[in-house]
Amino acid sequence: MAGGEVSAIAEMANVVSSEIFNWFKWNRFPLMDQNFKCLKVDKHAPPKKQKDQTSDTAPPPMAVSEQERLHKHPVDIVFSYIDPYTAQRVMLNTDLKSYKSGSISKTMIRSALKSLAVTIDCARSSPEWKVKYNHVEDSDIRGLLFVYNHDGEYDKNFYDVFKTEKVDGSDKGQGKVDLSNFPVCKGQQIHIIEPRTINYLLTIKNDCAILHTEGTFPESDYFFHYPELTLHKTKLPKEARPATIELLSAPYMIIEHNAVKKWNEKTERLEERFGAGFIVYYNRSGSTAKEFVYLLDTLSNLQILDRDCSLRLRVACDTPSAELRSNFDAAKTSYAGDWGFDEYKKQKLERIDLKVIEIVKKKFSETEIGWRDER
């Protein structure tokens, strides 16, 4: 594969990540593909032992000062957002990967995670990193591995690489990516956004664009919903709340929106096309009624179920159950019965608009990638 083509393939992860995270209200720092000096060379890149120090052909061991000068940590890009509960700035030192389905391997994942671990260990105390990325005091610096499958053919469970598999009928298992000895320091976090989650997030963004075209979702007047918890209260106005990395990875995402207003060219007036409401994006299969009972209970506790507004449940799962609708109806019946709901409450449940939406996969062909490189 030509160098330009490799570069173009790598660029695809940058394009997709920026497209996704901008919609979820993250900030992206303009600096890309930067390196910064390692401050812990003895820990992160100790000199390799020479097999034969007496050999005339063996190279002399590199001086520590030279080693320190050469060793650096890579930074593909840094995203950031303000956490709604802590008001702390979360900075995600991101490693962007773009691979064909067959190239997403245990070796790749382990190498990328290990590199991220030592990178954020240095980034937390590196003046160079802090200057480049406009670091502010009390920021929470984390790592993010973003694995994009550019041919759209990856259909495995990404997290199976962390599981242990049996070998030759033995009680002992052969580990895959073993995280027990990873160089992650206390208090550090590394997140992963893999192909399935990427497709889920692209699906949400695409579905909201379709709803906007239909006149039932605003262009920008939408908010990610965070409940007021007993011990933690939100510290940002709802208009400024981003979708945190935890929310992006959760089983469901609640998006609140204001009324949709459109300009009527015939009457030359601004008209309300659709009322304010909530959309719940759900990324589980719906294979049991119990999971929907839990979701309904959650919406009730958040005082969303009783609100006098639209409530849409959009299932965005790549493997939806064939019994999904039946399970949802059973959950409504069970939930209403358990709580002795009157007709008014039952009407609130019946108003929920359930729809299974098609999963979006953003694919790039190698031919198209080659043409992009030549333009």
Protein Blocks (a to p, Z undefined) as FASTA:
>chain_A
ZZklmmmmmmmmmmmmmmmmmmnopacdfbghiacddfblmlmmccdddfblmbmklccd
ddfklmmmmpccddfbacddddfklopacddddddddddfklmcfklmmmmmmmmmmmmm
mmmmgmklmmmnopaehiacddddddddfkopacbdfklmmpccdeehiabdcdfbdfkl
cccdehiacddddfklmmmmmmmmmmmmmmmmnopacfklccddddddfklccfbdfklp
ccdfklmmmmbdcddddddddddfklopacdfbdcddddddfbehlafklmmmmmmmmmm
nommmpccddddddddfbdcfklmmmmmmmmmmmmmmnopafklmmmmmmpccddddddd
ddddfklmmmmmmZZ
